[in-house]
Amino acid sequence: FPVTIGIVGSADLIASTTLNDDKDSNGKLTQRELLDGESTITIVLGADAKEGDKISVNGTQYILSPNDIDAKEITVPVEVIDGLNFIRIDAVNDKGQTDIDFKLFEVLAEDYLRDIQVVSDLDHNNVIATDELGIGNTIDVRVQLGIDVREGDVVTLNGVDKTVQSIDILQGYLEFNDLNVTLGELATLSADIKTGTLKK
């Protein structure tokens, strides 16, 4: 009797998967990479991929179009959460052959502004002596910058705005010089940041 043998097993449907917001390809996303990015992955199609094949990303299905085949890739959105993220990509063709890929990455905690250092406090005792004051009762302050800060962001310290420059990113801090203080009063320093990204 004739026997028909079906085609089963795997096929080269997925070549690789790239997390597009991970600009340095270190498997970690900063909050700023998420803010500036689009939360997408690009799946490079394997040599066996054809129009009509199905790609499933964490359960969401996409059917390959002629444009996808011509481009040899497909870019799709993914949901990203803080902490560890796991993306599963499954592919199947009309012969029942399958392929699979995974992407594991971590979303780091927000890191914009760090410590505020009063440079004028030469003995680091949190008390500004008169001989530590600048002309006109002023002090110099540094705001330490985190990895999420970008050139063009605006940092506000006690109502004074400064725009972050490339040199500030390189040295890791932003300087606020000649800030006015009042003798005999307890001063509180508070910093905030406004990013140059409209999505913030």
C-alpha positions, 0 to 999 in steps of 0.5 A, spaced: 500 500 500 502 507 498 504 511 504 504 518 504 509 521 509 508 528 512 513 533 513 514 534 520 519 537 524 523 544 524 524 549 519 529 555 518 523 560 519 527 565 525 534 567 524 534 572 530 531 576 534 533 584 536 530 588 542 530 595 538 531 599 544 537 595 547 542 600 543 548 597 547 546 590 546 547 588 553 541 585 555 538 591 559 534 596 558 534 603 562 528 607 563 531 612 558 532 607 553 524 605 554 522 612 554 526 614 548 524 608 544 518 604 541 518 597 545 519 593 539 523 587 537 525 585 530 525 578 528 530 576 522 526 571 518 530 564 516 531 562 509 525 557 509 520 563 511 514 564 506 508 568 505 503 566 510 507 563 515 505 565 522 509 568 527 507 568 534 510 573 539 508 572 547 501 569 544 500 575 539 500 572 532 502 575 525 502 572 518 507 574 514 506 578 508 509 579 501 513 585 504 515 582 510 518 576 506 522 582 501 524 585 507 527 579 510 524 581 517 518 583 521 518 588 527 512 588 532 511 591 538 512 588 545 509 589 552 515 591 557 515 591 564 520 593 570 524 587 572 526 581 568 522 580 561 521 574 557 519 574 550 517 567 546 517 567 539 514 561 535 513 560 528 510 555 524 509 554 516 503 551 512 507 544 512 506 544 520 514 545 521 516 550 526 521 554 529 522 558 536 526 563 539 527 567 546 529 573 548 530 575 555 532 582 558 532 586 564 529 593 565 533 597 570 530 602 575 529 609 574 536 612 574 536 620 573 539 624 579 543 621 584 546 625 590 547 633 591 553 635 593 555 642 596 562 643 594 563 649 598 562 645 604 569 643 605 569 639 611 563 635 609 560 637 616 553 639 613 554 646 615 557 652 611 561 656 615 562 664 613 569 662 610 566 657 606 561 662 602 563 665 596 562 672 594 555 675 596 553 669 600 553 664 595 555 656 595 557 651 589 553 645 588 554 639 584 548 634 582 550 627 580 547 625 574 544 617 573 545 613 566 538 615 564 540 623 563 541 625 556 544 631 553 538 637 553 535 635 559 534 640 564 535 640 571 532 644 576 535 646 583 532 650 588 528 654 582 535 654 578 535 651 571 541 648 567 541 644 561 545 638 561 551 638 556 555 633 553 561 635 558 556 634 564 554 627 561 562 625 561 564 628 568 557 625 571 555 631 574 552 638 573 555 644 577 550 649 580 555 655 582 554 661 586 547 659 589 544 664 594 543 662 601 541 666 607 546 666 613 543 663 619 537 659 616 537 652 614 537 651 607 534 645 603 536 643 596 532 639 592 533 637 584 528 635 579 529 633 571 525 635 565 527 630 559 528 632 552 523 627 550 516 629 549 514 622 551 516 624 558 
